[in-house]
Each structure stands twice: as C-alpha cells, then as structure tokens.
C-alpha cells in the first residue's frame, strides 16, 4: 500500500502539471483543448531532439537524472511547445473562436491532437526512448517502499511550480488581469485589459507546463508517442476534480486521481487502468459538478 502511494504521488505530480495548464486554458479562454495532452508528448520529444541534435548528454546532478544537459533541453522544449500552442491557436482556434459553437472547437482540438501525435510518430518512430541509459538506484523508505530520486525531484519541483503559479495569479498585476478577463471579459476589456496579451500569456504558461510534464514523464517512465493518449483522461479528470480555473485544485486533483489509480491497481488488473480516471471523472460530475474545490465561472484562482 505504501509503495502504491509513493508511486501515485510521483505520477500525480506529472498529471498535476498538465492539469494546471488545462485548467488555465479552460478557465481563462473557456475552451476545452484536448490537444493539450499531445503538447506533453511534443515537449518530451523536443527535449530528446535537442539532446540528439546538439550531442549533449542528459547528465546528472548527484542522484538525479535531470542534469545540466537535460535542463537546457527542457528549457528549449518549453519554448518549442509554447510555439506549437501559439501556432495551433493562430491557424485553427483563432479562426473559429467566437464564430462556431463549443463542440466545433472541441472537434478541432481533436484534429490538432491527431496531427501532433502522428507527426511525432513519423519523426521519432513508435518505440520507447529514454533520455539516458544510466542506472539509478532507488531510495529505501525503511522496509515500506522504495522511490527513485527522480520521482522525489519531480514531486518537489511540481509543488514549487504550483506555488509560483498561484502567487503569480493572485498577486501580480498580470495575474490579476488574467483572473479579471476570465470572470468578465467584456468588463475587463473596458478597464483596459487586452485579450491578446491574456491569450499569449495563457498559452505560454500552458505550453511550458505541458513541456515540463512531458519531460518529467520521460525521466521517470519513458517516452512513447502515445504518452498524450495515456494521460488525456487523468489530466482532464484532475482539472475537473479540482474545479475549473483553480490551480491549487488542479494540483490536488492530479494527486487524487493518481493515488486512486495506484491504489485501485492493487485489486484490479492493470488492463483496466485507463478506466479509473474515467470513473473518477463520472463520480465528480455526478456528486459535485463544480469540482471539489471552488472553481470559477471561467477563471483562474
């Protein structure tokens, strides 16, 4: 049981990073972007591309696989993932926003997701890949469980990022403008909030978080073209569970979904793993449609 909880916390950190980006887009732009999960895959593979293209080694920092080379590659991957998100918005979503209903935008996001997934498959192949083949030893938690150093690092970094994002949205002028635009776009525009700026910042944060999540998945698990598909339901379940637009809720939702999944696998076959986030999502929509934490009518908290 303790081992399942430890594994769930590690997976939950990765899900939470993706869910925070999703909840921002859904809350501020009022748009359900199912392509977001593929941005995670894109970010993970862009880091691999940077390492391959430059000849850099992933390196290491003490017991951690996230060395200087991989940190640099992750930063570049974040920029490239933000660029992908902005290009997709400009070429697809911008042309549809305000002109079609929400369902059409959802189907468009599915189309973008498929394009991104198969471009990755075409460029990198379908086999699993790794940033480094170096052997890492697990840390023992007494006789109860063992965790990899990278899992601990991912958990801590996720908490720091979530705290930074919460502080930015709550106390900075730009963060307050984003919240205002989410609550009432028309009124915020009258008061001088520029929607184009809010759009740019929202996609930038969402894309950067997606890339970070994808790289962390590659570090702790492995890279595969279907990573986005595997994480799609958990990410959206976490965002809805935490309350749309609530960053802290998305963080908690990510951990809850992953813990439920990890513990449930102690009793059910692993083949049913993908059904668990869906069951969690259905239960949340049935018992508390607004999420466990107070979301917003369309904003970020």
N, C-alpha and C positions, 0 to 999 in steps of 0.2 A: 504493500500500500504506500509506504513512504517513498519507494522508488518511483511509483506511478505519479505521485505528487511532484517529485523533483523533476521528472520528465515533462509533466504538464506545465510547470512554471516556465521551463525553458521554451517549450512550444508556444505557450501563451504570450511570451514576450514578442515573438515573431508575429503572431496573429495580431497582437495589440498595436504594433507599429503600422501594419497595414490597415487596421480598423480605424486608427486615428486619422489617417489620410482619407479614408472613405467617409467617415462621419463629417469631416470638414467640407468635402465636396457636396455631400447630400444635404448638409445643414445650411451652408452658405450659398451654394449655387442651386440648391433644390433640384438636384439631378442625381439619379441612380446610375452610376457609371460602372457597369460590370466589366469593363476593360481594365479597371484598376488592378485586379489580381494579376493580369498579364504584365502590368508595369513592374510588379515584383520580379517576375521571371526575367524581364528585359534588364532590369537593374543588376540582377545577379550575373547574367551572361555578359553584360557590358564590362563589369569588373574583370571577368575572365578574359575578355577580349583585350582589355588594356594590359593585363599581365602578359598575355601572349604576344601582343604587338610590340611592346617595349622591351620584352625579355626580362622584366622584373620578376624576382621571386616574391612569393607572398610574405615570406619572412616570419618572424615570431617576436613576441615580447614576453620573455620569461616562459611561462607555461601556456601562453595564449597563441593561437594560430593567426590572430589579427595583427600581423607585423606591419612595418612601415610601408612595404610594397603594396600590401592588400589595402591598407588605409588610404593610400594615394589612389589606388584603383577604384575604391569605393567612392571617393570624392568625385572622381571623373564620371563614374557610373551615375551618381546622383544628378550631375549636370546633364548627362545624356538622357536620363529618364525624364527629367523636367522638360527637356527639349521635345521628347516624344509626346508628352502630355500636352504641351502647348501646340505642337503641330497637329495632333489629333483634334484638339479643340478648334483650331483655326480652320482646318479642312473639312471637318464633319460637324461637330456640335455647334459651332458658331453659326453655321448656315441654317441650322434647324431651330436654334434657341428662340423661343418666342413666336415661332411660325407653325410649329406642329405640337401635338399633344405629348404628354409624358411617355406614353407607351412607345411612340415612334423613336424618341430619344433612347429608350432602353434597348430597342432592337438595333439601333445604330451602334450603341456601345458593344453589343454582342458581335456585330460585324467587325468593329475595330479590334476586339479581343481575338477573334479568329485570325485576322490578318497578322497581328503581332505574334501570336503563337506559332503560326506556320512559317513566318519569316525566321523566327528563332530556330525552328526545326530545320529549315533549309540551310541556314548559315552554320549551325553548330552540330547538326545531327541529333539523333534521338537517344543516344546512350548517355548514361550518367557521367558527370565530370566533377572534378574536385579542384580546389584552388591549390592544395598542397597534398603531397603523399606522405608527409612526415607523420611519424607515430606519436600520439599524445596519450599520456597516462591519466586515468581518472582519479579524482579525489574521493577518498572514502569518507562517508559520514557515519562514523562508528561502524556498527555491523548492520545498519539500517538501509543504506543506499550508497550509490556511487554517482558522482556527477563529473562531467568533463569540464575542465577550466573554461572552455569557450562558452558553455551553457551559462555559467555564472556571469561571465563578462557580458553576454547578450542581455541577461536579466537586469544587470545593474545599469547598462547603457540605456536600455528601454525606459527604466524609471527616471533616469536623468533627462532624457529627451522629452518624456511626457511632462515632467516638471517644468522644463524650459518652455515648452509649447503652451502649457497652461498659464504660466507667468506672462508670456508674450500676449496671449489673447485677452488676459484680464487687466493688464496694467499698461501696456504700450498704447500709444496713440493709434498706430495702425491696427493693432489687435482690437481696440475698441471700435474702430471704424468698420472692421470686418463683422463684428457682432451686430453693430447697428444696421449694416446692409443686409444682414441675414434676417433680423427681426422685421424690418420695414424698408425694403429697397427704395420705394418712392420717397419716403420722408428723409432717408439718409442722403439721397441724391439732392434734394432741396437744400440740405445743410452742407453740401459741398463734397460729399463722399463720392469719389469716382469709381464707378463699377469696373472699369477696365483695370484699374490698379488692384482692386479686390480680386478680380478674376485671375490676374497674373500671380498674385501672392498665394492665392488658394491652390492653384495648380502647382506652383513651385514647392510649397510645403508638402502637398500630397505626393508629388512625384519623388521628392527627396526621401520622404518616409518610406515609400514603396521600394525604392532602390536599396535603402538601408536594410529593410526587412528581407529583400531578396538575397542580399549578400550574406546576412546572418543565417538565412536558411542554408545557403551553400556552405557556410563554415561549419554549422552544426549537423547538417544532414548531407545533402549532395545537391548538385544542380541537374535538373531534368527539364525538358520542355513543358511538361505537364504540371510544374510547380504551381502555376497560377490556378489551374483547374482544381488541384488538390486543396488549395487554400481559399478558394472563392467563397464557399458556404461558411466556413469558420469565420472569415473576416466580416462578412455581412451579418452573420448571426451575432458576432461580438458588437458590431456597431449598433444594431437594433436593440440588443440586450441592454447596452449602456445608455440608450436614449440618443436619438439622432441629434447631432450637433454638440454632444457632450464629450469632450476629450478625455476627462477623467473616467467617464462611463465607458468609453471605448477601451481604455486601458484595463479597467476591471472586467469588462465583458470578454476581452481576449483571454484573460487568465481563467475566468469561469468556464468558458467554452472548452479551453484546452484541458482543464482539470477534470471536467465532466467526461470528456472524451478519453483521457488517460485512465481514469478510474473505471469507467464502463468497460474498457477493454480487458479488465481483469476477469470479467464474467462472460463477455460475448466474443464471438470470433472477430478477428481483425478485418475480415472482409466486410463487416458492417460499419466500419469506421466512418465512412463518408455520410452515413445516415444519422450519426449522432448530432452534428451541428444542425442538421435539418430538423430533428426532433426538438432540440433546444429552441430553435427559431419559432417553430409552431407553438410550443408551450408559452413562449414570451408573448407572441401575438395574441394568444388566447387569453392568458391571465393578465397581462399588462402591456397593451399595445404601444404605450408611450415609452416603454423601457423601464428597467429597474431604477435608474437614476433619472432625474428630471432633465429631459431634453429641452429643445426649443421648438418653436413653431417653424423654424428654418434656420437656426443659427448655431453658433458655437459658444460653448461655455468653458 
